[in-house]
Amino acid sequence: MLFESRSLFAVVAAVFIATPSLAREVYECDFPARANNLGYLPDVVMMARETGSDTVTVVEPFIQYTEGGPIEGKIAEENDKKLSVSWTIMQESTVNDYEKVHYRVSVQKSSLSASLVGRALGYSNNFTSQGTCKRMTG
């Protein structure tokens, strides 16, 4: 099952943060699990970006399970107040099938509060969660 790999995710996340870099900004965002999200939203998302880069590396338990490691996310929006990153993965559904799910995390830079939205493509409903992030640089 997906969350049986939680310890593997922790190892990948540690390597993700420790990878040498000239200058990197890392966000670790925690989102409380909510029953009404039906397992579509991860409880933690990590994003790393090299200074000056227009791409972001993203890892979370669903990415780790389906892709085997971090993937490239797209900067959906950025300004002085907010950073929004999006990515899409194929995820196992509740009926043992796979569906494409689009995710977007928005981080308020001053408060480090975050919102997470997930939407299975082809469906009209969204799954949402609110959380908080830690910001690390190095």
C-alpha positions as protocol buffer text, in pm:
chain_id: "A"
residue {
  index: 1
  type: MET
  ca { x: 0 y: 0 z: 0 }
}
residue {
  index: 2
  type: LEU
  ca { x: 107 y: 359 z: -57 }
}
residue {
  index: 3
  type: PHE
  ca { x: 176 y: 468 z: 297 }
}
residue {
  index: 4
  type: GLU
  ca { x: 369 y: 156 z: 385 }
}
residue {
  index: 5
  type: SER
  ca { x: 648 y: 328 z: 192 }
}
residue {
  index: 6
  type: ARG
  ca { x: 646 y: 626 z: 434 }
}
residue {
  index: 7
  type: SER
  ca { x: 992 y: 534 z: 570 }
}
residue {
  index: 8
  type: LEU
  ca { x: 1128 y: 510 z: 215 }
}
residue {
  index: 9
  type: PHE
  ca { x: 981 y: 855 z: 147 }
}
residue {
  index: 10
  type: ALA
  ca { x: 1163 y: 988 z: 456 }
}
residue {
  index: 11
  type: VAL
  ca { x: 1494 y: 855 z: 319 }
}
residue {
  index: 12
  type: VAL
  ca { x: 1432 y: 1006 z: -25 }
}
residue {
  index: 13
  type: ALA
  ca { x: 1333 y: 1337 z: 133 }
}
residue {
  index: 14
  type: ALA
  ca { x: 1651 y: 1344 z: 340 }
}
residue {
  index: 15
  type: VAL
  ca { x: 1862 y: 1287 z: 29 }
}
residue {
  index: 16
  type: PHE
  ca { x: 1654 y: 1548 z: -153 }
}
residue {
  index: 17
  type: ILE
  ca { x: 1742 y: 1811 z: 108 }
}
residue {
  index: 18
  type: ALA
  ca { x: 2106 y: 1705 z: 150 }
}
residue {
  index: 19
  type: THR
  ca { x: 2195 y: 1704 z: -221 }
}
residue {
  index: 20
  type: PRO
  ca { x: 2476 y: 1956 z: -272 }
}
residue {
  index: 21
  type: SER
  ca { x: 2375 y: 2276 z: -441 }
}
residue {
  index: 22
  type: LEU
  ca { x: 2511 y: 2625 z: -494 }
}
residue {
  index: 23
  type: ALA
  ca { x: 2198 y: 2794 z: -359 }
}
residue {
  index: 24
  type: ARG
  ca { x: 1867 y: 2622 z: -301 }
}
residue {
  index: 25
  type: GLU
  ca { x: 1537 y: 2707 z: -144 }
}
residue {
  index: 26
  type: VAL
  ca { x: 1341 y: 2412 z: 1 }
}
residue {
  index: 27
  type: TYR
  ca { x: 984 y: 2409 z: 128 }
}
residue {
  index: 28
  type: GLU
  ca { x: 855 y: 2121 z: 341 }
}
residue {
  index: 29
  type: CYS
  ca { x: 479 y: 2153 z: 368 }
}
residue {
  index: 30
  type: ASP
  ca { x: 259 y: 1946 z: 599 }
}
residue {
  index: 31
  type: PHE
  ca { x: -111 y: 1895 z: 532 }
}
residue {
  index: 32
  type: PRO
  ca { x: -332 y: 1723 z: 790 }
}
residue {
  index: 33
  type: ALA
  ca { x: -508 y: 1413 z: 659 }
}
residue {
  index: 34
  type: ARG
  ca { x: -882 y: 1465 z: 609 }
}
residue {
  index: 35
  type: ALA
  ca { x: -1126 y: 1180 z: 553 }
}
residue {
  index: 36
  type: ASN
  ca { x: -1324 y: 1375 z: 291 }
}
residue {
  index: 37
  type: ASN
  ca { x: -1016 y: 1386 z: 63 }
}
residue {
  index: 38
  type: LEU
  ca { x: -1059 y: 1013 z: -4 }
}
residue {
  index: 39
  type: GLY
  ca { x: -683 y: 955 z: -9 }
}
residue {
  index: 40
  type: TYR
  ca { x: -621 y: 1187 z: -306 }
}
residue {
  index: 41
  type: LEU
  ca { x: -400 y: 1435 z: -120 }
}
residue {
  index: 42
  type: PRO
  ca { x: -53 y: 1369 z: 25 }
}
residue {
  index: 43
  type: ASP
  ca { x: 11 y: 1470 z: 385 }
}
residue {
  index: 44
  type: VAL
  ca { x: 353 y: 1616 z: 306 }
}
residue {
  index: 45
  type: VAL
  ca { x: 500 y: 1790 z: -1 }
}
residue {
  index: 46
  type: MET
  ca { x: 863 y: 1893 z: -46 }
}
residue {
  index: 47
  type: MET
  ca { x: 972 y: 2138 z: -315 }
}
residue {
  index: 48
  type: ALA
  ca { x: 1326 y: 2253 z: -398 }
}
residue {
  index: 49
  type: ARG
  ca { x: 1439 y: 2524 z: -634 }
}
residue {
  index: 50
  type: GLU
  ca { x: 1783 y: 2639 z: -736 }
}
residue {
  index: 51
  type: THR
  ca { x: 1825 y: 3015 z: -711 }
}
residue {
  index: 52
  type: GLY
  ca { x: 1723 y: 3177 z: -1039 }
}
residue {
  index: 53
  type: SER
  ca { x: 1568 y: 2859 z: -1180 }
}
residue {
  index: 54
  type: ASP
  ca { x: 1221 y: 2856 z: -1331 }
}
residue {
  index: 55
  type: THR
  ca { x: 1165 y: 2490 z: -1240 }
}
residue {
  index: 56
  type: VAL
  ca { x: 1098 y: 2322 z: -907 }
}
residue {
  index: 57
  type: THR
  ca { x: 1175 y: 1966 z: -799 }
}
residue {
  index: 58
  type: VAL
  ca { x: 881 y: 1810 z: -612 }
}
residue {
  index: 59
  type: VAL
  ca { x: 853 y: 1495 z: -403 }
}
residue {
  index: 60
  type: GLU
  ca { x: 566 y: 1363 z: -193 }
}
residue {
  index: 61
  type: PRO
  ca { x: 449 y: 1009 z: -107 }
}
residue {
  index: 62
  type: PHE
  ca { x: 233 y: 968 z: -421 }
}
residue {
  index: 63
  type: ILE
  ca { x: 519 y: 1081 z: -646 }
}
residue {
  index: 64
  type: GLN
  ca { x: 759 y: 849 z: -464 }
}
residue {
  index: 65
  type: TYR
  ca { x: 516 y: 558 z: -505 }
}
residue {
  index: 66
  type: THR
  ca { x: 428 y: 615 z: -872 }
}
residue {
  index: 67
  type: GLU
  ca { x: 748 y: 772 z: -1010 }
}
residue {
  index: 68
  type: GLY
  ca { x: 1012 y: 628 z: -776 }
}
residue {
  index: 69
  type: GLY
  ca { x: 1156 y: 968 z: -681 }
}
residue {
  index: 70
  type: PRO
  ca { x: 1128 y: 1344 z: -726 }
}
residue {
  index: 71
  type: ILE
  ca { x: 981 y: 1496 z: -1044 }
}
residue {
  index: 72
  type: GLU
  ca { x: 990 y: 1839 z: -1202 }
}
residue {
  index: 73
  type: GLY
  ca { x: 701 y: 2070 z: -1111 }
}
residue {
  index: 74
  type: LYS
  ca { x: 596 y: 2386 z: -1291 }
}
residue {
  index: 75
  type: ILE
  ca { x: 584 y: 2729 z: -1134 }
}
residue {
  index: 76
  type: ALA
  ca { x: 218 y: 2816 z: -1183 }
}
residue {
  index: 77
  type: GLU
  ca { x: 244 y: 3158 z: -1019 }
}
residue {
  index: 78
  type: GLU
  ca { x: 504 y: 3355 z: -830 }
}
residue {
  index: 79
  type: ASN
  ca { x: 521 y: 3705 z: -691 }
}
residue {
  index: 80
  type: ASP
  ca { x: 655 y: 3873 z: -375 }
}
residue {
  index: 81
  type: LYS
  ca { x: 379 y: 3718 z: -165 }
}
residue {
  index: 82
  type: LYS
  ca { x: 314 y: 3372 z: -307 }
}
residue {
  index: 83
  type: LEU
  ca { x: 471 y: 3074 z: -481 }
}
residue {
  index: 84
  type: SER
  ca { x: 241 y: 2823 z: -654 }
}
residue {
  index: 85
  type: VAL
  ca { x: 375 y: 2499 z: -799 }
}
residue {
  index: 86
  type: SER
  ca { x: 182 y: 2240 z: -999 }
}
residue {
  index: 87
  type: TRP
  ca { x: 244 y: 1884 z: -1121 }
}
residue {
  index: 88
  type: THR
  ca { x: 47 y: 1596 z: -1266 }
}
residue {
  index: 89
  type: ILE
  ca { x: 92 y: 1224 z: -1200 }
}
residue {
  index: 90
  type: MET
  ca { x: -86 y: 899 z: -1275 }
}
residue {
  index: 91
  type: GLN
  ca { x: -225 y: 778 z: -943 }
}
residue {
  index: 92
  type: GLU
  ca { x: -398 y: 457 z: -841 }
}
residue {
  index: 93
  type: SER
  ca { x: -767 y: 523 z: -783 }
}
residue {
  index: 94
  type: THR
  ca { x: -993 y: 374 z: -521 }
}
residue {
  index: 95
  type: VAL
  ca { x: -1117 y: 116 z: -774 }
}
residue {
  index: 96
  type: ASN
  ca { x: -767 y: -19 z: -854 }
}
residue {
  index: 97
  type: ASP
  ca { x: -742 y: 172 z: -1177 }
}
residue {
  index: 98
  type: TYR
  ca { x: -511 y: 461 z: -1264 }
}
residue {
  index: 99
  type: GLU
  ca { x: -613 y: 818 z: -1331 }
}
residue {
  index: 100
  type: LYS
  ca { x: -429 y: 1140 z: -1402 }
}
residue {
  index: 101
  type: VAL
  ca { x: -433 y: 1374 z: -1100 }
}
residue {
  index: 102
  type: HIS
  ca { x: -329 y: 1739 z: -1114 }
}
residue {
  index: 103
  type: TYR
  ca { x: -191 y: 1899 z: -796 }
}
residue {
  index: 104
  type: ARG
  ca { x: -115 y: 2259 z: -701 }
}
residue {
  index: 105
  type: VAL
  ca { x: 49 y: 2387 z: -383 }
}
residue {
  index: 106
  type: SER
  ca { x: 39 y: 2759 z: -303 }
}
residue {
  index: 107
  type: VAL
  ca { x: 268 y: 2891 z: -28 }
}
residue {
  index: 108
  type: GLN
  ca { x: 225 y: 3236 z: 126 }
}
residue {
  index: 109
  type: LYS
  ca { x: 586 y: 3351 z: 160 }
}
residue {
  index: 110
  type: SER
  ca { x: 537 y: 3569 z: 470 }
}
residue {
  index: 111
  type: SER
  ca { x: 335 y: 3331 z: 689 }
}
residue {
  index: 112
  type: LEU
  ca { x: 437 y: 3000 z: 524 }
}
residue {
  index: 113
  type: SER
  ca { x: 72 y: 2894 z: 526 }
}
residue {
  index: 114
  type: ALA
  ca { x: -12 y: 2670 z: 233 }
}
residue {
  index: 115
  type: SER
  ca { x: -303 y: 2532 z: 39 }
}
residue {
  index: 116
  type: LEU
  ca { x: -306 y: 2209 z: -159 }
}
residue {
  index: 117
  type: VAL
  ca { x: -555 y: 2127 z: -433 }
}
residue {
  index: 118
  type: GLY
  ca { x: -584 y: 1794 z: -613 }
}
residue {
  index: 119
  type: ARG
  ca { x: -816 y: 1718 z: -903 }
}
residue {
  index: 120
  type: ALA
  ca { x: -857 y: 1392 z: -1089 }
}
residue {
  index: 121
  type: LEU
  ca { x: -874 y: 1496 z: -1453 }
}
residue {
  index: 122
  type: GLY
  ca { x: -1211 y: 1425 z: -1607 }
}
residue {
  index: 123
  type: TYR
  ca { x: -1396 y: 1487 z: -1280 }
}
residue {
  index: 124
  type: SER
  ca { x: -1551 y: 1814 z: -1163 }
}
residue {
  index: 125
  type: ASN
  ca { x: -1468 y: 1797 z: -792 }
}
residue {
  index: 126
  type: ASN
  ca { x: -1149 y: 1918 z: -624 }
}
residue {
  index: 127
  type: PHE
  ca { x: -989 y: 1795 z: -304 }
}
residue {
  index: 128
  type: THR
  ca { x: -837 y: 2066 z: -84 }
}
residue {
  index: 129
  type: SER
  ca { x: -633 y: 2095 z: 232 }
}
residue {
  index: 130
  type: GLN
  ca { x: -470 y: 2374 z: 431 }
}
residue {
  index: 131
  type: GLY
  ca { x: -130 y: 2336 z: 593 }
}
residue {
  index: 132
  type: THR
  ca { x: 195 y: 2499 z: 694 }
}
residue {
  index: 133
  type: CYS
  ca { x: 545 y: 2493 z: 552 }
}
residue {
  index: 134
  type: LYS
  ca { x: 902 y: 2521 z: 674 }
}
residue {
  index: 135
  type: ARG
  ca { x: 1142 y: 2709 z: 448 }
}
residue {
  index: 136
  type: MET
  ca { x: 1509 y: 2610 z: 435 }
}
residue {
  index: 137
  type: THR
  ca { x: 1787 y: 2764 z: 231 }
}
residue {
  index: 138
  type: GLY
  ca { x: 2135 y: 2649 z: 163 }
}
